[in-house]
């Protein structure tokens, strides 16, 4: 994958975390580009409230030059299917939820389905949706803590969602909250079928990207193309059928631990009835940590689904030295050994892909690899096209 692509640079988010969002700091970088924030056309080539591309196009700008100043207010206004939200450059410090529940039936309504969010500058570093709740964070009303799902900065529950050129982040830090043991802090939880992300970034530490479904019996298909994801513990996890195509996964260094492992990249929780879990193709796994301090994956068998049989296939991907090549997989619970799950690799390269202990690195045959493709996983859905 091309090293010059902005998503694939080894970026640290520490600079942003030490600065205030009010100072105009873009997550993971320095200050937001002046060309993007100050120019008179905050929505670029994507129109404006005065030159609306379609009646269903809504414009969001924290400086007040759009229809709305927050993402959630624009989502609330999208009461029918098929809306496009164009987001001007800026840091949107808020939590966002799509999907309205009908109080009579408990089901999601059609509002916000087939929705597209676009980062107007077409550089994901310029448009950042971020908040700082964790699993163990107390709710303001005193009703308890948020839990893992409730910690999500953005929760996407509806079908047919597409995002382009946006950063989804959770900037909660363990070091700032030594008394909290529930350190899961989700940047985005994705539950809808046909959810697609192009050229996006997902920044966090533990449980960054929750690629899930709306219910145990629902096999939600998700597609991530040319995305950048960083974290430390189980930072790509959940039960979705998800394809990660030409994506870069970056493991972070940790100063709170003295020994390996520092964490795990993937923690799928695929339902036993689902024939397809996570597929990583033509990707890159790099690291800020010492060599061999990260595991590639461990299976998550949650208490809500003890029959889960997690599935992960990593193929044609560069595994950097941060991955423990001798033992890339480990157990989350000894009751569910990784060897009993559906983990496999195919034609990976790099120091983290060296097969030193063959029984620790199950490989697909060429015939098996023919069904480990984007097309096989996504079926009749072509990401990027509206129904």
MOCORFEN-V105197 format. One line per field, one symbol per residue. ss: DSSP state (H for helix, E for strand, C for the rest). burial: b if it has 16 or more other C-alpha atoms within 10 Angstrom, else e. Layout:
ss->???
burial->???
This chain:
ss->CCCCCHHHCCCCCHHHHCCCHHHCECCCCCECCHHHHCCCCCCHHHCECCECCCCCEEEECCCCCCCECCHHHHHHHCCCCCCEEEECCEEEECCEEECCECCCCCCECCCCCCCEEEECCCCCCCEEEEECCCCCCECCCCCCECHHHHCCCEEECCCCCEEECCEEEECCCHHHCCCCCCCCCCCEEECCCCEEEECCEEECCCCCEEECCCCCCCCCEEEEECCEEEECEEEEEECCEEEEECCEEEECCCCCCCCCCCEEEEEECCCCCCCCCEEEECCEEEECCCCCCEEEEEECCCCCCCCCCCEEEEECCEECCCECCCCCEEECCCCCCHHHCEEEEECCECHHHCCCCHHHCCECCHHHHCCCCHHHHHCCCCCCCCC
burial->eeeeebbbebbbbebbbeeebeebbbbbeebbeeebbeeebbbbebbbeeeeeeeebbbbbbeebbbbbbbbebbeebbebbbbbbbbbbbbbebbbbbbeeeeeeebbbbbbbbbbbbbbbbbbbbbbbbbbbbbbeeeeeeebbbbbbbbbbbbbbbbbbbbbbbbbbbbbbeeeeeeebbbbbbbbbbbbbbbbbbbbbbbbbbbbbbbbbebebbbbbbbbbbbbbbbbbbbbbbbbbbbbbbbbbbbbeeeeeeeebbbbbbbbbbbebebbbbbbbbbbbbbbebbbbbbbbbbbeeeeeebbbbbbbbbbbbbbbbbbbbbbbeeeeebebeebbbbbbbbbebbbbbeeeebbbbbeeeebeebbbeebbeeeebbeee
